[in-house]
């Protein structure tokens, strides 16, 4: 569940019509929203129902002989956003960063998200770049 009521805002015709009742603090974003949508996906081989390499962060589960998750190969920087006629925008497959133990998955996801929050392009949402392009 979100730790903020910001997700409960209601907008109509570009005007906020609801959601001002409670002012709060989101523990990861702080007062700053991400400059664009941020997608996270998890794949457990052999099922690849989601295309890991098209997400901002991906976790590919590494399974031991007993079927338990040992950790994850982590990917970052994917996105399929492109604006036609704008050569500054392009689809990008994620890079594989490496392996993390399962108990460290949340730390790496937070670090990648904070990098995007603090360094992502806010000037032109159509030109938003991946955290790995910074």
Secondary structure by P-SEA (a helix, b strand, c coil): cccccccccccccccccccccbbbbcccccccccccbbbbbbbcccccccccccccbbbbccccccccccccccccccccccccccccbbbbbbbbcccccccaaaaaaaaaaaaaaacccccccccccccccc
